[in-house]
Amino acid sequence: MQDFQVGGERRSRSVAFDATNRDGLIVTAGVLANRTQEGSLLDEMYRKLSDEGYEPFATKSRDLDIPKYKIYNILQDHNGRAGICADRNPPNLMQAEAAHSAIVLDELEVATKDSVVIVDGDRDKGKNLHRGVRGIDIVAPPIVNCIRSEMYYPHSLLADLVAGAVADDINENGYEAVLSNLLGSVVHSYVDTTQTPERFAEANYAIDKKAEKVPDITYDHGRGETRQERVSCWYQGVFASTKSEQPMSDSINPAVQILRGMGCNEVADWLAE
């Protein structure tokens, strides 16, 4: 897959965020991957979740009912890193997601030089995260927003699935059970901001204040109405917005050839059908 072009620079890694609200518990997950790891993750998800109804570049998390152990297995087999935050008393989902995402960026110590932050949703969500990052006084990679990112980037879908699984697990079994299941080489950090609210409060204060000017960052836009177009957007490393043009080509051949070269034959064959 091609590198991202963000802020006039090539970037080969990204961290994707998503959050969920389950009975008043908000959980945010961030998953870090380079472009090669995205391909491996796509193949892993296809092989392990196709029998659950998953179709790459076509299925949203709300359309799936996947056992938690399958989601955890995929996360633990992922060669990247992940961070998770949870809170019982959040202001609202969008604001909590931004504050949590800032904390995860701090915990993962995401490199600013070759990385980009993918926020699922519109530009307002990206602005909230930028302010939350400044609120806890860290330097983050460029922040971009991508409408329906889970249909373009496999680690965005994984972040969404993980957030839902962790929230359900906490509600059913408590925090300690989740920690024993997940903390390890992949899940780098888990922060309960109900118990340790300092950074969460600082980020939320900055988001509420809206005093921080959000810089304009240049990056490539695209929009896929079909699965083939979304594959093309993913391969090119572009981000969807409502005003984006559809890609000049909907050819999936470049992505399929790279996946086959990586040994990801099952998902490559499926895409090529």
C-alpha positions, 0 to 999 in steps of 0.5 A: 500500500502507498504511504499517506501524503499528509502535510506535504510529507510521506507517512507510513504508519497511522493510529486509528480510533473509535469509541462506543457507549454501552450503558453509560460506559464509554470505551475508546480504542486506538490501534497502531499499524503501518501500511504493511501491517494493515494488509496482514490485518485485513487478511487475518480479519477475513480468514477469522471473521468471514464466517461471522458475516464480515466482508472487507470494505463493505461491512460496518461493526454494527452489522456484526455480532462477533464473539469477544474471544475472536476479536481479542485473538485478532487484536493479540495476533496484530503486529502493531500496538493498541491502547484503551481508555474507559470512563463511567462518567463521561460528558458525551461520547464525542467529547470523551472519545477525543479526550481518551484518544489524546490520552492513548496517543500519550500512552503509546508515545506515537512517533510524530515523524512518520505517523498520522492519526485517523479520526472516524467522522467529520472535521469537528471530531478532528478539531476536538482531538487536536484541542484535547492533545494540547490540553494534556500538553503533548505533541501528536502526529497530524490529525485527519478525519475520515468518514466511515473509516472502518469501511476503508481501513482495517485497523479502524474497524478493529478499533471499533470492534475492540471498543465494543468488546471491551465495554461489554466485557467490563459490564459483564465481568469487571475491569480486572478480567479485561486487564488479565485478558488484554494487557501484554505485547499488543495492548500497551496501555489501559487507562480507567479515567473514572479512577484516574481522571486528571488527564481526562479533565485537562483534555475535556477542559481544552475541548470545552474552551475551544480556544486553541486554533486548529491548524489546516493540514493538507492531505489527500481526499477520496470517496468510495461508493462501491467496494472497489472504489474503497479498496482503491482509496485504501491502497492510495492512502486517502481519507473520505469526506462528504465533499471528496471526489470518487477515485479516478480508478476503481481498479483493485489490481494494485492492492490485490498484487501487493496482498498476494506478494505479502502472502495474504492470498485468501483475502486477495483471491476474494477481492479479485472475484 
